[in-house]
Every structure is written in C-alpha cells, then in structure tokens.
Amino acid sequence: MLAVAIIVYAVYFAGAWYTYEHLPPIPVEVRTSDGRVLFTGDDVVEGKWINQRYGLQDYGSVLGFGGYFGMDYTAYAARLISEEAAHYGLQGAGGEAPSGDLVKVEKTSGGVVFVVDDSIARAYERYKQFLRDFMADKYGENRLADGILTSDQIDKVASFYMWTALIALEGYTNGFPYTPGLIEYDVHPIRATWVTIFVLLLVIMPLAGFIIIKFIDYWRDERITVSLPAPGRPQRLALLGMGLAMLGLSIQGLLGGYMMHLYAESEMYGVDLSNILPFNVARGLHYNLAILWIAVTWVSFALFTLPYFGVKLSEGRSLAILGAGAAVSLGALLGLWASYLGKVPDGLWFLVGSQGRPVVSAATLWLLLVSGLLAYLALVVYRASKANPYPFNSLLRILAIGLGGTAFGAFVGALPVVRPFRNFTLDEYFRWITIHAFVEGFWPAIVVPILLILLVIAGMVPPRLAVAVAGLDASLEIASGMIGTAHHYYWGGEPTFWMYVGAAMSTLEVLPIGFLIAYAIVLWRRGEVKTELQKTLLTFVLVAALGGAIGVVAFGAGLINMPIINYYLHGSQATMVHAHLAMPLAYGVPSMLMWVVAFYLSGAIGDRHLGLARKAAVVIAAGFYLQVILSLGVLMYHQFQQEVELGYWAIKGPVTPDGQPGIWASLTGAIWARMIGDLVAAGGIAALAIPMLLGLPRGLRGR
C-alpha cells in the first residue's frame, strides 16, 4: 500500500511536468485585426487572482469548476460571442459549426498574441458592462456583497473569463462549454467513454473473482473479542473535540438551508444578509465546515483510541492537539470570511485569508498547519503499529499511510504557498490532486481501518479478513481514486490524455465499495449480531456502505463520470446529487459512529441511547435521499434539458446575459422541496447528538 501511495504521487508529479509544457497559452495581449488591444496577459493573470481573492468561484464557475448557483462565467462569455457572431452573419447562436476564424494565434518575438474577430471585441465590451451591473450595481439582488470590487477590478476579471472562452474556442477544453453553433464536443469524449467501459469490463471480472476467493477463504476464520477498560482522563478529553465537531455540523447544516433559501429569494425573510453572509461566503463556509468537522472527529477519535494501543497520552498533550485543531479550523473559517469580503490586506490574502479555489479554499498557512498535524498523527499511529500484535499492527499501519497521504495532499494544496499560480489550468491540476487525496484517495484508508478495528474488537470480523479488506480497499482507492482525479481534467485545458486515464481509473472505485457492502449484508444475514454495540456498529456500517454505493457508484461513477455524459452534467446539480449522498453518508455517518463509540465507552450514553442512535442514522440517510429525490435530482433533470436546448450558459445564474430572470426563477418549487430532506436529516442529527451533548459532563468525569 505504501508503494501504491508513492507511485501515485510520482505519477502525478511526472504528469505535472508534461501538463506544464502543454498548458493553454496566456497571450501577451488580445487584440483585433486593426491592432486595438482589448486586454493583456497581465490583465488575465490579475483577473484570475481577483477571482480567487474574493471567492467568485464559490458563487459561479469557470469552465464548470466552482459554484452551482451563479452563472458559468466562461459560458456567459461564449454566449455573448455567439450572439455577436450571429448578428454579423458569421456563426454561433445555433447556426452552423464555427469555421475557426474568430481567433487566430500568432507567435511573436514577445510571446503569443491572440488576434480576434470584431465580434469578440463587441462581446468583450458587453461582458464588462454586464459584470459591472451584476457585481456592483445589483449586488444584493444577485446575492453578492456591496462595494467589494472596483470597476477596474471587474474589467480584469472579465478579461480572465473571456480568456477561458477563447481557449475553449481554440479547442483546449474538448468542446466545453457547449454553445450551439460555436463550441461543441469533439470525438474525444466518445472515445474516452468507450475506453472507460472497456477497461471496467476487462478489470472488474478478475478483480471481483479475487475478492470473492478471499472472502470465502477468510470468512470462517476464528474471531476475537477484546474487552476495553474504561478510558482514562486524557482519552475522555477527546469528547470535547467531538462536541466541537457536532457544533460544526450544526452550523454547516444551517448554512446549507440558508443557501437553499438564496436560490429562491435574495433576502432571508425580509433581512438582507448579503454584506455579511453573501452566497459565496456561505458556500465556502458550508463545505469547509464539512471537511473540518469530519477531520476534527478523526483527530479526536485518534486521541481517544491510541492509548488502547500503547500510546502514552497526557492531559496536556490531548488538550494541545485538540487546541491546535480548533485553532486551525477557526483560522481557516475566519480567513475565508475576511478574504471574500475584502478585509485581508493585499499581500496576505493568499497566505492567511483564503486561496479562493473551491473546496481547496483555505489559505496556505492553514493548509500547511493541517499537513503538519496530520503528519504528526501519522507518525504516532505508525509507532503504535510497531508495538501491537496482529491484526492491529497491520490495520494501524494502513491507517498511518492514510493519514500521511492526506497530509501530503494538504501540502500539495498549499502550493505555490506565497501567491497563486498564473495559469488557471495548472491551478486546477494541483487543486484536484488535493481534493481526491482527501475524499477519494486517502480518506477511505483512514475510515475503513478504523471501522474494521471496531468490528474486530467487537468480535464481528475475523482478523485476516479485516486486514485483507483494509489493504485491498486502501490500495484500490488510492490508485483509482487519486489517478481518477483526472476525470475532472476533461474540460479545464489540461492535456487530453488525462481524460482517458482519469475516466477509466475513477470508475474502478466501485470495486472495494461493492465488497464492503456485500460483507456487511452477509454479516447481518448470518444473525451473529447480538449486543447493542454490535447492532449499532453494523447499522452505521450498512448506512455508510449503501450511501457510499449510491452516492459514489450510482451518482458518481455511473451518472457523471463517463465523459460523454459529463460533458452535459459537469458542474451541474448532478455534482450536488453525488456530493450530498457520498460525503455525508460515506464519511459523515462513520464519523458520527466514532462519536457514539467514544461517548458509549466513556459512560456518557448507555444501551438505550444506542438504539436511538441506530434509528437516527437511518433517518439521517433518509433525509439526504429525500434531498436528491425531491429537489436536487429534479433540478439536475431540468438543467440537462435547458443545456441541450440552449447551451451550458442557460443552466445556472439568477439572470441571463440579457438581464432576464435565470433558470432558478422557474424552479422555485423544486428548490423549496429540498427543505423536506433538510428537516428530516436535521431531525436525525439532533436525535443523535443531543443525548451525547447532555451526557458530555458525565463522560468527562468517567463512569
């Protein structure tokens, strides 16, 4: 497994060199055929940095990357070009496919120059005026803060967005974003889809056979049961970190409901919060809280369990680690809020404010501190593995690699540390490595060993089977999930070969998840689950495994991974469907199980509360399924219809380029329907968390 992790990062850093050599060019200047300069390369770079500094991609998106509420800035630029070209009898706006004469790339002694048709010049002027009206004059109506950007800054942001449209016209983005008659997909998405299906069928049969053989070999092995002593005072202090995680989850949920409200109305029951909590700030805080409360839970649970494996832990050491985690979390959240509202000085926003890259939005200081904290925990867990017998030594070693790989992923996310990359596509390259190092690469190598350790201790899983499952799952997840990162490179300007590699590899993630589901179901059917704790462990594992399967396999690999499908659903509510099932169920529910186990062993809750916790887990899952069925899935379907008919520009945004109401105005019923799922999930979370919070003082005192 360690070799797999090293190879994966080596592949990516080797690929980084090749990608760097094949980036879409940032021209020295963009000018018309008569020599009039529209904007320069420096304007493009500065516009990109302004876009990041003020979190504009947590509102809308660039080439599909970013927020799901605001417009896709690239697609709006392409739409205006299409309209101007059609108006003057050239192409676009649903006419014949473009002839390629709108942009000419010339190499000069000073660098590359884009010479553009007059229709692009007219579209650029219209775009600047549109963004001035949208981001400055009608800020509150559009859920943005007042007075953040000057007219000059908006013009530079427009230059950056227009550049992304120009590289799309030049074919760097595989025909994305779809603009009928102007930008349309080429043969690569079709070929990549065929390759993906072929590789999946070629690999899945022998791997599935191997998994079944191991399943049979180890199933009848002797099981062990370990009686754990009451936790000591340093361990019980970890409950404070879990209480903090519960608070973070609660605030995250409230922010999700608030953003849902903003989809339908610009004010919150008559109160305009756009100057303190505009949409982009709310979104950035929402997903960062999701990452942080889960990470804080894992750190806290590590502090709770490591003494059982021989790690010496003092009260001071526990409090220091918990305090460091809390300080980093608070710093990252406050930094994002201050940066997006323009309250961080020019030279510091990237270091202590926010990078402004969606999901990897924490400033570099906080990412480096997170990297250091995770690396420290990885070292502690690795040392513990050397002092423990089989199977715990192997499971702890896998856990240490998962923590270490995530730590290195956070370090990659901090690059280039001092100030942002100049080229957007290079920025996206490293951003997605970090995202998948967390979610689809090394996070499973953290969660699965922890769950298996609990199942082994409870006498539910034979030791050899636990080690085989953890090792196979971690290796496949790291290889397929990390290299599968490239399925996000389809439309961002990275070299085309990443499309084939990423689509095929990311689809293979279904294998380990399917294995875990099968094991959990067979365990349940055998009827060997007797104690309240055993029932609770199995219930949470089943909810997480099935939720992960539906969110990751069905709505991830199945719905949006195939390139020809991703072409139309990239950056749409389909991604929200995937995220709102995979993230809370595959990672959130196991993290909640860690709360339950720690509070139960500490005496904060009893057997009666375990029964309530099991019901709460099912209710939480039901809430997220209702979100998808009643709201997010409906929005996704209507977006797909709109894009096929009009183009990608039509699927997002509160207004259209000509100032008419955008798509959300016609879908308020589906938007409000999400409240049903929100309330059900919130009820389940409350039923789970409130008894533990009430029992927190008792848990800190001990039995």
C-alpha positions in Angstrom: 0.0 0.0 0.0 2.8 2.4 0.8 4.3 1.6 -2.6 1.0 2.4 -4.2 0.8 5.8 -2.5 4.4 6.7 -3.6 3.8 5.6 -7.1 0.5 7.6 -7.4 2.2 10.8 -6.3 5.2 10.1 -8.5 2.8 9.7 -11.5 1.2 13.0 -10.7 4.4 15.0 -10.3 5.7 13.5 -13.5 2.4 14.4 -15.2 2.7 17.9 -13.8 5.8 18.5 -15.9 4.1 17.3 -19.0 0.9 19.3 -18.2 3.0 22.4 -17.6 4.6 22.0 -21.0 1.1 21.8 -22.7 -0.9 24.5 -20.9 -3.3 26.7 -22.9 -1.2 29.9 -23.6 -1.8 33.1 -21.8 -1.2 35.6 -24.6 0.9 38.7 -24.3 -2.2 40.6 -25.5 -5.5 40.0 -27.1 -6.1 42.5 -30.0 -8.3 43.0 -33.0 -7.1 42.7 -36.6 -6.7 46.5 -36.7 -4.3 46.4 -33.8 -6.6 47.6 -31.0 -5.6 45.9 -27.7 -8.6 44.5 -25.7 -6.6 43.2 -22.8 -3.2 41.9 -21.9 -1.9 38.7 -20.4 -1.2 40.6 -17.2 -4.9 41.5 -17.1 -5.8 37.8 -17.4 -3.5 36.8 -14.5 -4.6 39.7 -12.3 -8.2 38.9 -13.1 -7.6 35.3 -12.1 -6.2 36.4 -8.7 -9.1 38.8 -8.1 -11.5 36.0 -8.9 -9.7 33.9 -6.2 -9.3 36.6 -3.6 -12.9 37.4 -3.5 -14.2 33.9 -3.8 -16.1 34.4 -7.1 -15.9 30.7 -7.9 -17.8 30.0 -4.8 -20.6 31.9 -6.5 -20.3 30.9 -10.1 -18.0 28.7 -12.1 -15.1 28.9 -14.6 -15.2 26.2 -17.3 -17.7 24.4 -15.0 -15.4 24.5 -11.9 -16.8 26.3 -8.9 -20.2 27.2 -7.5 -23.6 25.8 -8.7 -25.8 28.9 -8.2 -24.2 31.7 -10.1 -23.5 31.7 -13.8 -20.7 29.9 -15.5 -18.5 32.9 -16.4 -16.9 31.1 -19.3 -20.3 30.1 -20.8 -21.7 33.6 -20.5 -18.7 35.0 -22.4 -19.2 32.3 -25.1 -22.9 33.1 -25.3 -22.1 36.8 -25.9 -19.6 35.9 -28.6 -22.1 33.6 -30.2 -24.7 36.3 -30.3 -22.3 38.9 -31.8 -21.0 36.5 -34.4 -24.6 35.5 -35.4 -25.7 39.2 -35.5 -23.0 39.9 -38.1 -23.7 36.8 -40.2 -20.7 34.8 -39.0 -21.6 31.8 -36.8 -22.9 30.7 -33.5 -26.3 31.2 -31.7 -27.4 27.8 -33.0 -26.1 28.2 -36.6 -23.5 26.2 -38.4 -20.4 24.9 -36.6 -17.7 27.6 -36.3 -15.1 27.8 -39.0 -12.3 28.6 -36.6 -11.8 32.2 -37.9 -12.8 34.0 -34.8 -9.4 33.6 -33.0 -6.0 33.5 -34.6 -2.9 32.6 -32.6 0.2 34.3 -33.7 3.7 33.7 -32.3 5.8 36.9 -32.0 9.2 37.6 -30.5 7.5 38.8 -27.4 5.2 35.8 -27.0 1.9 34.5 -28.2 -0.7 37.0 -29.4 -4.5 36.3 -29.9 -5.9 38.2 -32.8 -9.7 38.2 -32.5 -12.6 39.0 -34.8 -14.5 42.2 -34.1 -17.5 40.2 -32.8 -15.3 39.1 -29.9 -14.3 42.7 -29.2 -18.0 43.7 -29.1 -18.8 40.7 -26.9 -16.0 41.7 -24.5 -17.4 45.2 -24.1 -20.8 43.9 -23.5 -19.4 41.4 -21.0 -17.6 44.1 -19.0 -20.8 46.1 -18.8 -22.8 43.1 -17.8 -20.4 42.2 -15.0 -20.3 45.8 -13.7 -24.1 45.8 -13.4 -24.2 42.3 -12.0 -21.4 42.6 -9.4 -21.6 46.2 -8.4 -24.9 47.9 -9.2 -27.3 45.0 -8.4 -25.1 43.2 -5.8 -27.8 42.4 -3.2 -30.3 41.2 -5.8 -27.7 38.8 -7.0 -26.6 37.6 -3.5 -23.2 39.3 -3.5 -21.6 41.8 -1.1 -21.7 45.6 -1.8 -18.6 47.6 -2.9 -16.1 44.7 -2.9 -14.9 45.1 -6.5 -14.0 48.3 -8.3 -14.9 48.8 -12.0 -11.2 48.3 -12.9 -11.1 45.0 -11.0 -14.3 43.9 -12.6 -12.8 44.6 -16.1 -9.8 42.5 -15.3 -12.0 39.7 -14.0 -13.9 39.9 -17.3 -10.5 39.6 -19.1 -9.8 36.4 -17.3 -13.2 34.9 -18.0 -13.0 35.9 -21.7 -9.6 34.2 -21.9 -11.2 31.0 -20.8 -13.8 31.3 -23.5 -11.0 32.0 -26.1 -9.1 28.8 -25.2 -12.4 26.9 -25.4 -12.8 28.3 -28.9 -9.2 27.1 -29.7 -10.1 23.5 -28.7 -8.2 23.3 -25.4 -11.3 22.2 -23.4 -12.6 19.3 -25.6 -15.5 21.4 -26.9 -16.7 22.6 -23.5 -18.8 24.6 -22.6 -21.5 23.6 -25.0 -22.5 26.6 -27.1 -24.6 25.5 -30.1 -23.0 26.5 -33.3 -19.9 27.8 -31.6 -18.4 25.3 -29.2 -19.3 21.7 -29.4 -17.7 18.5 -28.3 -15.3 16.6 -30.5 -14.6 12.9 -30.7 -12.5 12.6 -27.6 -15.4 12.3 -25.1 -16.9 9.5 -27.1 -13.6 7.6 -27.4 -12.9 8.1 -23.7 -16.3 6.7 -22.8 -15.7 3.6 -24.9 -12.2 3.2 -23.3 -13.7 3.6 -19.8 -16.4 0.9 -20.4 -13.8 -1.5 -21.9 -11.3 -1.1 -19.1 -14.0 -1.5 -16.5 -15.2 -4.8 -18.0 -11.7 -6.0 -18.6 -10.6 -5.4 -15.0 -13.7 -5.9 -13.0 -14.1 -9.6 -13.7 -10.7 -10.9 -12.5 -10.7 -8.5 -9.5 -14.2 -9.5 -8.5 -13.2 -13.1 -8.6 -10.1 -12.5 -6.5 -12.3 -10.6 -3.9 -14.8 -13.5 -3.7 -12.0 -16.1 -3.2 -10.5 -14.0 -0.3 -14.0 -13.6 1.1 -14.5 -17.3 1.2 -11.0 -18.1 2.4 -11.2 -15.9 5.5 -14.9 -16.0 6.3 -14.8 -18.9 8.7 -11.6 -17.8 10.5 -11.8 -17.6 14.2 -12.9 -14.3 15.6 -11.6 -12.5 18.6 -13.3 -10.2 21.2 -11.4 -7.6 23.1 -12.7 -6.1 26.3 -11.6 -2.5 26.6 -11.0 -0.9 30.0 -12.7 2.4 30.9 -11.0 5.3 29.2 -8.6 7.5 31.2 -8.9 11.2 31.7 -6.7 12.1 28.7 -8.9 9.9 26.5 -12.1 11.4 27.8 -10.9 14.9 26.9 -11.3 13.9 23.3 -15.1 14.1 23.8 -14.6 17.9 23.8 -13.3 17.7 20.3 -16.3 15.6 19.2 -18.6 18.1 20.9 -17.0 20.8 18.8 -17.5 18.7 15.7 -21.2 18.4 16.5 -21.3 22.2 16.7 -19.6 22.5 13.3 -22.0 20.0 11.7 -25.0 22.0 13.1 -23.7 25.3 11.6 -22.9 23.6 8.3 -26.5 22.4 8.1 -27.9 25.8 8.8 -25.7 27.3 6.1 -26.9 24.7 3.7 -30.5 25.7 4.4 -29.6 29.4 4.1 -28.1 28.8 0.6 -31.2 26.9 -0.4 -33.2 30.0 0.6 -30.9 32.2 -1.5 -31.6 30.1 -4.6 -35.2 31.2 -4.4 -35.0 34.6 -2.7 -32.4 37.3 -2.3 -33.3 38.0 1.3 -33.8 35.9 4.4 -37.3 36.5 5.5 -37.0 40.2 4.7 -33.5 40.6 6.1 -30.7 41.3 3.6 -27.5 39.5 4.8 -25.6 40.0 1.6 -23.0 42.3 3.2 -22.0 39.9 5.9 -23.0 36.5 4.5 -23.3 36.7 0.7 -23.7 33.4 -1.2 -20.1 32.9 -1.9 -19.1 33.2 1.8 -21.9 30.9 2.9 -20.9 28.3 0.4 -17.2 28.5 1.3 -18.0 28.1 5.0 -20.5 25.3 4.3 -18.1 22.9 2.6 -15.1 23.9 4.7 -17.2 23.0 7.8 -18.0 19.6 6.3 -14.3 18.9 5.9 -13.3 20.4 9.3 -15.9 18.7 11.5 -15.0 15.3 10.0 -11.3 15.9 10.4 -11.7 17.1 14.0 -13.7 14.0 14.7 -11.0 11.8 13.4 -8.3 13.6 15.3 -10.4 13.4 18.5 -11.1 9.7 18.0 -7.4 9.0 17.5 -6.8 10.7 20.8 -9.5 8.5 22.4 -8.3 5.2 21.0 -4.5 5.4 20.7 -3.9 4.8 24.5 -5.6 1.4 24.0 -2.7 0.6 21.6 0.0 1.6 24.0 0.4 5.3 23.1 1.2 7.4 26.2 -1.1 10.4 26.3 -1.2 13.1 29.0 -4.0 15.6 29.6 -1.7 18.4 28.4 -0.9 16.6 25.2 -4.5 15.8 24.5 -5.6 19.4 25.1 -2.7 20.8 23.0 -3.6 18.7 20.0 -7.3 19.5 20.3 -6.5 23.2 20.8 -4.3 23.1 17.7 -7.0 21.5 15.6 -9.6 24.0 16.9 -7.4 27.0 16.2 -6.5 25.9 12.7 -10.2 25.3 11.9 -11.3 28.7 13.3 -8.4 30.4 11.5 -9.4 28.8 8.2 -13.0 29.8 8.5 -12.4 33.4 9.6 -9.7 33.8 7.0 -12.2 32.8 4.2 -14.9 35.1 5.5 -12.5 38.1 5.8 -10.8 37.4 2.4 -14.1 37.1 0.5 -15.3 40.3 2.0 -12.1 42.2 1.1 -10.9 42.6 4.7 -7.5 41.0 4.3 -4.5 43.2 3.1 -3.2 42.7 -0.5 -0.1 40.8 0.4 -1.6 38.4 2.9 -4.9 37.1 1.5 -3.4 34.0 -0.1 -1.3 33.2 3.0 -3.8 33.8 5.8 -7.1 34.6 4.2 -8.3 32.2 1.5 -6.9 30.8 -1.7 -10.4 31.1 -3.2 -10.1 27.8 -5.0 -13.4 25.9 -4.5 -13.0 23.1 -1.8 -9.3 23.8 -1.5 -10.1 27.3 -0.3 -8.2 27.6 3.0 -5.2 29.9 2.9 -1.7 28.3 2.6 -0.8 28.8 6.3 -3.8 26.8 7.4 -3.2 24.0 4.9 0.4 23.7 6.0 -0.6 23.5 9.6 -3.2 20.9 8.8 -0.5 19.0 6.9 1.8 19.2 9.9 -0.9 18.0 12.3 -1.8 15.0 10.1 1.8 14.1 9.6 2.4 14.1 13.3 -0.7 11.8 13.9 0.6 9.5 11.1 3.9 9.2 12.9 2.2 8.4 16.2 -0.1 5.8 14.7 2.8 4.2 12.8 4.8 3.9 16.0 1.8 2.4 17.7 1.5 -0.2 14.9 5.0 -1.5 15.7 4.1 -2.2 19.3 0.9 -4.1 18.7 0.0 -7.7 17.7 -1.7 -8.9 14.5 -4.2 -7.7 13.2 -4.0 -4.3 14.9 -0.4 -3.7 13.7 -1.4 -4.1 10.1 -4.6 -2.1 10.4 -2.8 0.7 12.2 -0.1 0.7 9.6 -2.7 1.2 6.9 -4.3 4.0 8.9 -0.9 5.7 9.3 -0.4 5.6 5.5 -3.9 7.1 5.0 -3.1 9.9 7.4 0.3 10.5 5.8 -1.1 10.5 2.3 -3.7 13.1 3.3 -1.0 15.2 5.0 0.9 15.3 1.8 -2.2 16.1 -0.2 -2.8 19.1 2.1 0.8 20.2 1.4 0.2 19.9 -2.3 -3.0 22.1 -1.9 -0.8 24.8 -0.3 1.3 25.1 -3.4 2.6 27.5 -4.6 2.4 28.8 -1.0 3.3 32.6 -1.5 1.0 33.6 -4.3 -1.4 31.8 -6.8 -0.4 30.1 -10.0 -0.6 32.3 -13.0 -2.3 29.7 -15.3 -5.8 28.6 -14.3 -5.4 25.1 -15.7 -2.2 24.5 -13.7 -4.0 25.7 -10.7 -6.8 23.2 -11.3 -4.3 20.4 -11.8 -3.0 20.6 -8.3 -6.3 21.5 -6.7 -7.9 18.3 -7.8 -5.0 16.2 -6.5 -5.7 17.7 -3.1 -9.4 17.2 -3.3 -9.0 13.5 -4.2 -6.2 13.0 -1.7 -8.9 13.8 0.9 -12.1 12.4 -0.4 -11.4 9.6 -2.9 -7.8 8.7 -2.3 -6.6 8.5 1.3 -9.8 9.2 3.3 -11.1 5.7 2.7 -7.7 4.4 4.0 -8.5 6.3 7.2 -12.2 5.4 7.7 -12.1 1.7 6.7 -9.3 0.6 9.0 -11.0 2.5 11.9 -14.3 0.7 11.2 -12.6 -2.6 10.9 -10.7 -2.2 14.1 -14.0 -1.6 15.9 -15.6 -4.6 14.2 -12.6 -6.9 15.1 -12.7 -5.7 18.7 -16.5 -6.4 18.8 -15.9 -9.9 17.5 -17.7 -9.3 14.3 -14.9 -9.7 11.7 -12.1 -12.3 11.5 -8.7 -10.7 11.8 -7.3 -11.9 8.5 -10.4 -10.8 6.7 -10.2 -7.4 8.3 -6.6 -6.9 7.1 -7.4 -8.2 3.6 -10.3 -5.9 3.3 -8.4 -2.8 4.6 -5.4 -3.5 2.4 -7.3 -4.2 -0.8 -9.7 -1.3 -0.3 -6.9 1.2 0.5 -4.7 0.1 -2.4 -7.6 0.2 -4.9 -9.0 3.5 -3.6 -5.6 5.2 -3.6 -4.7 4.1 -7.1 -8.1 4.5 -8.7 -9.3 7.5 -6.7 -6.1 9.5 -7.0 -5.3 8.8 -10.6 -9.0 9.1 -11.2 -8.7 12.7 -10.2 -8.1 13.4 -13.9 -11.7 12.8 -14.7 -12.1 16.4 -13.7 -9.5 17.5 -16.3 -11.7 16.8 -19.2 -12.8 20.4 -19.7 -10.2 22.5 -17.9 -7.5 22.8 -20.5 -5.2 20.0 -19.3 -3.7 17.6 -21.9 -6.3 15.4 -23.5 -4.7 12.1 -22.4 -5.8 12.8 -18.8 -9.4 12.3 -20.0 -8.8 8.7 -20.9 -6.7 7.9 -17.8 -9.0 9.6 -15.3 -12.3 8.3 -16.6 -11.1 4.7 -16.6 -9.4 4.7 -13.3 -12.1 6.6 -11.3 -14.7 4.1 -12.4 -12.7 1.3 -10.8 -13.5 2.7 -7.4 -16.8 0.8 -7.4 -15.0 -2.5 -6.6 -13.9 -2.0 -3.0 -17.1 -0.3 -2.1 -19.1 -3.2 -3.5 -17.0 -5.7 -1.5 -17.7 -3.8 1.8 -21.5 -3.7 1.1 -21.5 -7.5 0.4 -19.7 -8.2 3.7 -21.9 -6.0 5.8 -25.1 -7.6 4.4 -23.9 -11.2 4.8 -22.8 -10.4 8.4 -26.3 -9.1 9.1 -28.0 -12.1 7.4 -25.9 -14.6 9.5 -27.6 -13.3 12.6 -24.4 -13.1 14.7 -25.1 -9.6 15.8 -26.3 -9.7 19.4 -25.2 -6.9 21.7 -26.4 -3.3 21.4 -22.9 -2.2 20.4 -22.7 -4.8 17.7 -26.1 -3.8 16.3 -25.0 -0.2 16.3 -21.8 -0.8 14.5 -23.4 -2.9 11.8 -26.3 -0.4 11.3 -23.9 2.5 10.8 -21.6 0.5 8.5 -24.6 -0.6 6.4 -25.9 3.0 6.2 -22.5 4.3 5.2 -21.7 1.5 2.7 -25.1 1.7 0.9 -24.9 5.5 1.0 -21.4 5.4 -0.4 -22.6 3.0 -3.1 -25.5 5.1 -4.2 -23.5 8.4 -4.0 -20.2 7.2 -5.3 -21.1 4.4 -7.6 -24.5 5.2 -9.0 -24.4 9.0 -8.9 -20.6 9.4 -9.3 -19.1 6.7 -11.4 -22.4 5.8 -13.0 -24.0 9.2 -13.6 -21.4 11.8 -14.2 -18.0 10.0 -14.8 -18.5 8.9 -18.4 -17.0 11.7 -20.5 -19.9 12.0 -23.0 -22.3 12.3 -20.1 -20.0 14.6 -18.0 -19.9 16.9 -21.0 -23.5 17.9 -20.3 -23.7 17.4 -16.5 -20.2 18.8 -15.5 -20.7 21.4 -12.7 -24.4 21.0 -12.6 -26.7 19.9 -9.8 -25.7 16.4 -10.7 -22.5 17.1 -8.8 -24.6 18.2 -5.9 -26.5 14.9 -6.1 -23.2 13.0 -6.0 -21.8 15.1 -3.1 -24.9 15.2 -0.9 -25.0 11.4 -0.9 -21.3 10.4 -0.9 -19.9 12.9 1.5 -22.4 12.8 4.4 -23.1 9.1 4.2 -19.8 7.6 3.2 -17.7 9.9 5.6 -20.2 11.7 7.8 -22.0 8.6 9.1 -18.8 6.7 10.0 -17.6 9.9 11.8 -20.8 10.0 13.8 -20.3 6.4 14.7 -17.0 7.4 16.2 -18.9 9.9 18.4 -21.3 7.1 19.5 -18.5 4.6 20.4 -16.4 7.2 22.3 -19.4 8.5 24.3 -20.6 5.0 25.0 -17.3 3.7 26.2 -16.9 6.8 28.4 -20.3 6.3 30.0 -21.9 9.4 28.6 -24.6 7.3 26.9 -26.0 3.8 27.6 -27.6 0.9 25.7 -30.9 2.8 25.5 -29.2 5.6 23.6 -27.5 3.1 21.2 -31.0 2.1 20.0 -31.9 5.7 19.4 -28.6 6.3 17.6 -29.3 3.4 15.1 -32.7 4.9 14.3 -31.1 8.4 13.9 -28.6 7.0 11.4 -31.4 5.7 9.2 -33.3 8.9 9.5 -30.2 11.0 8.5 -29.7 8.8 5.4 -33.4 9.1 4.5 -33.1 12.9 4.7 -30.3 13.0 2.2 -32.1 10.6 -0.1 -35.2 12.9 0.0 -33.0 15.9 -0.9 -31.9 14.1 -4.0 -35.3 12.7 -5.0 -37.5 15.8 -4.3 -35.1 18.6 -5.2 -31.5 18.1 -6.4 -32.4 15.4 -8.9 -35.3 17.4 -10.3 -33.0 20.5 -10.7 -30.4 18.3 -12.4 -33.0 17.0 -14.9 -34.2 20.5 -15.8 -30.6 21.7 -16.2 -29.9 18.9 -18.6 -33.0 19.8 -20.7 -32.0 23.5 -20.7 -28.5 22.8 -21.8 -29.4 20.5 -24.7 -31.8 23.2 -26.0 -29.9 26.4 -25.3 -26.3 25.6 -24.2 -24.3 25.5 -21.0 -24.8 29.1 -20.2 -28.5 28.5 -19.5 -28.2 26.1 -16.6 -27.0 28.5 -13.9 -27.3 32.0 -12.8 -30.0 34.3 -11.3 -30.2 36.3 -14.6 -29.3 35.7 -18.2 -26.7 37.7 -20.2 -29.5 40.0 -21.5 -30.9 40.7 -18.0 -33.9 38.3 -17.9 -34.6 36.0 -14.9 -32.4 33.0 -14.9 -33.2 29.3 -14.6 -33.8 29.3 -10.8 -36.8 31.6 -11.2 -38.7 28.8 -12.9 -37.7 26.1 -10.5 -38.6 27.5 -7.1 -40.9 24.6 -6.3 -38.0 22.1 -6.6 -35.7 24.4 -4.7 -38.1 24.7 -1.7 -38.8 20.9 -1.8 -35.2 20.4 -0.6 -36.4 21.7 2.8 -38.2 18.4 3.4 -35.0 16.4 3.2 -33.1 19.1 5.2 -35.6 18.9 8.0 -35.6 15.1 8.1 -31.8 14.9 8.2 -31.6 17.7 10.8 -34.1 15.8 13.0 -31.9 12.7 12.8 -28.8 14.6 13.6 -30.5 16.3 16.6 -31.7 12.9 17.9 -28.2 11.6 17.6 -26.3 14.5 19.0 -28.5 15.9 21.8 -28.2 12.8 24.1 -24.4 12.8 23.7 -24.1 16.5 24.4 -26.4 16.1 27.5 -24.2 13.3 28.7 -20.9 15.1 28.0 -20.3 16.2 31.6 -20.8 12.6 32.7 -18.5 11.3 30.0 -15.7 13.7 31.0 -16.0 12.6 34.7 -16.0 8.9 33.7 -18.2 6.0 34.8 
